[in-house]
Amino acid sequence: MSFSKENKAESYRVSRRGLIKAGFGSLMGATAATLLPKWFGQTSQANAIDHSKMKHSAHMMTKQASAHAYQVAEDVLYNFDYGKVSKLPDGRTLREYEMFAQEKEVEIAGGVYYPAWTYNGRVPGPTIRATEGDLLRIHFTNGATHPHTIHFHGKHPGNMDGVYEIINPGESFTYEFTAEPFGLHLYHCHVMPLKKHIEKGMYGAFIIDPKEPREKMTEMVMVMNAFDTDFDGENEFYTVNGLANAYMDRPIQLKVGEKVRVYCVNVTEFDLINSFHLHGDVFKLYRTGTSLTQYEITDTVTMCQGERAILEFKFDFPGKYMFHAHQSEFAELGWMGVFEVKE
């Protein structure tokens, strides 16, 4: 039987992902990205994996990440950057933020490190938070070796859009605009090739609160993303907040009846959609968060890249409740978590 280039490429992709699901990615660690392509060029035996003999648990990554990686995942989940706050002569609030581009290896799964392009040394970058009407000044310094920008979603003047004002290595730029409209937004680099800058990790959540605050709840940020560790234009690891299975290994602790608000953003590159599915309950879904009254009740939301939504829910019963992508492959490759609910 002969194979076309397309046949060979498809065989390569299926086999490579099969190996990662079987645990090779986590066992090999940082060397996986360089060795896997060589293996496929040297042998065809990898194509003969008998999936019928694989147990379901073989699809789970079992190696624990470092304590630092889990701490970063917790920081992304709960921490917000409100900036340095002062008052302007007209009484408005001024918020100033310090951001920088940095190239850094980040741990994306147990023992697997990725050469990321980051904002402030992590993937995703800091969650920028303000109130509608605040004046924002974001002081950005490019400490990396490639040109970068910050493109904020929302309203602002054209010369603050982060598209044409390219910031070269060693240069700085200050973005200044009024925070509007209220809702859940995001930011990311907008330098070409755009897909490379996003896939490498240059993005983060951007929250603008309404002037009349939302109901007080336990709040957390979940940025859905993925990593192409062998640089073939396909993702090998899927995560929420940058670390595969972070909240499976260390479940998020909640109380029965505790009200929760999740700011969920999708920045996954290469795949057209990603999703969030909640087990055991339903949530109020506020798409983009620009309305306080328009919502639907569901247990799953599907989003294209750049889409985002605010999810509000509470659990009525104790127990462990999974949340994950409802693309099964994404879930098996790291996009899974657990809410552990206690009395």
C-alpha positions in Angstrom: 0.0 0.0 0.0 1.4 3.4 -0.9 0.9 6.6 1.1 0.5 10.1 -0.3 2.1 13.1 1.6 -1.3 13.6 3.1 -1.5 10.0 4.3 1.9 10.1 5.8 1.2 13.4 7.6 -2.0 12.1 9.0 -0.3 8.8 10.1 2.4 10.9 11.8 -0.1 13.1 13.6 -2.3 10.2 14.9 0.8 8.2 16.1 2.4 11.2 17.8 -0.7 12.1 19.7 -1.2 8.4 20.6 2.3 8.4 22.2 1.6 11.5 24.2 -1.7 10.1 25.4 0.0 6.9 26.4 2.2 8.9 28.8 5.4 9.3 26.7 5.1 13.1 26.7 5.2 13.3 30.5 7.8 10.6 30.9 10.2 12.1 28.5 9.8 15.7 29.8 11.5 18.5 28.0 13.3 16.2 25.5 10.0 15.0 24.0 9.7 18.0 21.7 13.0 17.2 20.0 13.1 13.4 20.1 9.5 12.5 18.9 10.0 13.7 15.3 13.3 11.8 15.1 11.7 8.6 16.2 9.0 8.9 13.6 11.7 9.4 10.9 13.5 6.3 12.0 10.9 3.7 12.6 7.4 2.7 11.6 6.7 0.6 14.7 5.2 3.6 16.5 2.3 3.4 14.0 1.4 0.0 15.3 0.2 1.0 18.8 -2.6 -1.3 19.7 -5.1 1.1 21.3 -7.5 -1.7 22.1 -5.0 -2.9 24.8 -4.6 0.5 26.3 -6.4 1.1 29.6 -8.3 4.4 30.0 -5.9 5.5 32.7 -3.1 5.3 30.1 -4.5 8.5 28.6 -3.9 10.4 31.8 -0.7 12.3 32.5 0.6 10.9 35.8 3.8 12.8 36.5 3.4 15.7 38.9 4.6 19.2 38.0 6.9 21.2 40.2 5.6 23.1 43.2 6.4 26.4 41.4 4.2 25.4 38.4 1.3 24.7 40.6 1.8 28.0 42.4 1.8 29.9 39.1 -1.5 28.1 38.1 -3.0 29.2 41.5 -1.8 32.7 41.0 -3.4 32.9 37.6 -6.6 31.5 39.0 -7.1 34.0 41.8 -4.8 37.0 41.4 -5.8 40.3 39.7 -3.6 43.2 38.8 -5.4 46.4 39.7 -2.4 48.6 38.9 -0.9 51.5 40.9 -4.0 53.6 41.8 -4.1 57.4 42.1 -6.6 60.2 41.5 -6.6 62.7 38.6 -7.4 66.4 39.0 -10.8 65.8 37.5 -11.6 63.1 40.1 -11.2 60.1 37.8 -9.2 57.1 38.9 -5.8 56.6 37.2 -4.4 53.0 37.1 -0.9 52.4 36.0 0.5 49.0 35.1 4.0 47.7 34.4 4.3 45.1 31.7 7.3 43.5 30.0 7.9 41.0 27.3 10.3 38.1 28.3 11.4 34.9 26.7 11.2 32.2 29.4 10.9 28.4 29.7 7.7 27.6 31.4 6.5 24.2 32.8 3.3 23.2 30.9 3.0 19.6 32.3 4.9 17.4 34.7 8.6 17.7 33.6 7.7 19.3 30.2 9.1 22.8 29.6 8.2 25.1 26.7 10.2 28.0 25.4 7.5 30.6 25.8 7.2 34.3 24.9 5.6 35.9 27.9 4.1 38.9 29.4 5.7 39.4 32.9 7.3 36.0 32.9 4.3 33.7 32.8 1.6 32.2 30.5 -1.0 33.6 30.5 0.1 37.1 31.5 -1.3 39.0 34.4 -5.0 39.6 34.6 -5.4 43.4 34.1 -8.4 44.7 36.1 -10.1 48.1 36.3 -13.5 49.8 36.6 -15.4 51.3 33.7 -14.3 54.9 33.2 -10.9 54.6 34.8 -7.9 56.0 32.9 -5.4 53.2 32.2 -1.7 53.7 31.5 0.1 50.5 30.6 3.9 51.0 30.5 5.2 48.2 28.3 8.9 47.4 27.8 10.1 44.8 25.3 12.8 42.8 27.0 12.7 40.0 24.5 14.5 39.4 21.2 11.5 39.8 18.9 9.2 42.8 18.2 6.0 42.8 20.3 2.9 44.9 21.1 -0.1 44.6 23.4 -3.5 44.7 21.6 -6.3 45.2 24.1 -9.9 44.2 23.2 -12.4 46.9 24.0 -12.7 50.6 23.0 -9.6 52.9 22.6 -8.0 55.3 20.0 -6.5 53.8 16.9 -2.9 54.8 18.0 -3.4 52.7 21.2 -4.5 49.5 19.3 -1.3 47.6 19.6 -1.1 46.9 15.8 0.9 49.6 14.1 3.1 50.9 17.0 5.6 48.0 16.9 7.8 47.8 19.9 11.3 46.5 19.0 13.6 44.8 21.5 14.8 47.2 24.1 12.1 49.8 23.4 9.2 50.9 25.5 5.7 52.3 24.9 2.8 53.5 27.1 -0.7 52.6 26.1 -3.3 55.1 27.5 -7.0 54.9 27.2 -10.3 54.9 29.2 -11.5 51.5 30.4 -14.7 50.7 28.4 -17.1 49.0 28.0 -17.5 47.0 31.2 -17.1 43.2 30.6 -14.6 40.5 30.1 -12.0 41.2 27.5 -8.5 40.0 26.7 -5.2 41.3 25.4 -2.5 39.7 23.2 0.4 40.5 20.9 -0.5 41.6 17.4 2.8 41.3 15.6 3.0 39.0 12.5 3.1 36.1 12.3 0.2 36.6 14.6 -0.4 32.9 15.2 3.2 32.4 16.4 3.1 35.2 18.9 -0.2 33.9 20.4 0.7 30.3 20.3 4.0 31.1 22.1 2.1 32.6 25.0 1.6 36.3 24.6 -1.9 36.9 25.9 -3.9 37.4 29.1 -7.3 38.4 30.5 -8.6 42.0 30.8 -11.5 42.6 33.1 -13.4 45.9 33.2 -15.9 46.0 36.2 -19.2 47.9 35.9 -19.4 51.1 38.0 -22.0 49.4 40.1 -20.2 46.2 41.2 -21.5 42.8 40.4 -22.7 40.6 43.3 -19.8 39.5 45.5 -18.7 36.0 44.8 -15.6 33.8 44.8 -13.9 34.8 41.6 -11.4 33.1 39.4 -9.9 33.4 35.9 -9.6 30.5 33.5 -7.7 31.1 30.3 -8.0 28.2 27.9 -4.9 27.6 25.8 -2.6 25.0 24.2 1.0 24.3 23.3 2.6 23.1 20.2 5.7 21.4 21.7 7.2 20.0 18.4 6.4 23.1 16.3 4.4 21.3 13.6 1.4 23.6 13.7 -0.6 21.2 16.0 -1.0 21.2 19.7 0.3 18.5 22.0 -0.9 19.9 25.3 -4.1 21.7 26.2 -4.5 23.5 29.5 -6.4 26.1 31.5 -4.1 28.7 32.9 -1.0 27.2 31.4 -0.4 23.9 33.2 -1.9 20.6 32.1 -4.2 19.0 34.7 -3.3 21.6 37.3 -6.7 21.5 38.9 -7.0 17.7 38.6 -3.8 17.3 40.6 -4.8 20.0 43.0 -8.6 20.4 43.0 -10.2 23.8 43.5 -11.8 23.9 47.0 -15.3 25.1 47.4 -18.1 25.0 50.0 -21.7 23.9 49.4 -23.7 26.9 48.4 -20.6 29.1 47.7 -21.3 31.4 44.8 -18.6 31.3 42.1 -17.8 33.5 39.2 -15.4 32.3 36.5 -13.9 34.7 33.9 -13.3 32.3 31.0 -11.3 33.3 28.0 -10.3 31.2 24.9 -7.0 32.0 23.3 -6.3 28.5 21.9 -4.3 28.6 18.6 -4.5 26.2 15.7 -7.8 24.6 16.9 -11.0 26.4 15.7 -12.9 26.1 19.0 -12.4 25.2 22.7 -15.1 24.8 25.4 -15.9 24.6 29.1 -18.2 21.9 30.5 -19.3 21.7 34.1 -20.3 18.4 35.8 -23.1 18.1 38.2 -24.7 21.5 37.9 -25.4 24.4 35.5 -24.2 28.0 35.3 -25.5 31.4 34.2 -23.6 32.3 31.0 -22.9 35.9 30.4 -21.2 36.1 26.9 -18.5 38.8 27.0 -19.9 40.0 30.3 -21.1 43.3 28.8 -24.7 42.9 30.2 -25.7 42.3 33.8 -29.1 40.9 32.8 -28.9 38.9 29.6 -27.8 35.3 30.2 -28.6 31.7 29.5 -28.6 28.6 31.8 -26.3 25.8 30.5 -23.5 23.4 31.5 -21.4 23.9 28.4 -20.1 26.9 26.5 -18.2 26.7 23.2 -15.9 29.5 22.1 -13.8 30.5 19.1 -10.4 32.1 19.8 -10.9 35.5 21.3 -14.3 34.8 22.6 -14.9 34.9 26.4 -17.7 34.5 28.9 -18.5 35.0 32.6 -19.9 31.9 34.3 -21.8 32.0 37.6 -22.8 28.9 39.6 -22.9 27.2 43.0 -23.0 23.6 44.0 -25.9 22.3 46.1 -24.3 19.0 47.1 -20.8 18.0 48.4 -18.5 15.9 46.2 -16.0 16.1 43.4 -17.1 17.7 40.2 -15.1 17.7 37.0 -14.8 20.6 34.6 -13.1 20.2 31.2 -13.1 20.8 27.5 -15.9 19.0 25.8 -13.5 18.1 23.0 -12.4 14.8 24.4 -8.9 14.9 22.9 -8.3 18.3 24.6 -9.5 16.8 27.9 -7.2 13.8 27.6 -4.2 16.0 26.7 -4.5 18.2 29.8 -7.6 20.4 29.9 -9.3 18.9 32.9 -9.9 20.0 36.5 -12.0 19.3 39.6 -14.0 21.4 42.0 -13.9 19.6 45.4 -17.1 20.8 47.3 -17.4 20.3 51.0 -20.0 21.0 53.6 
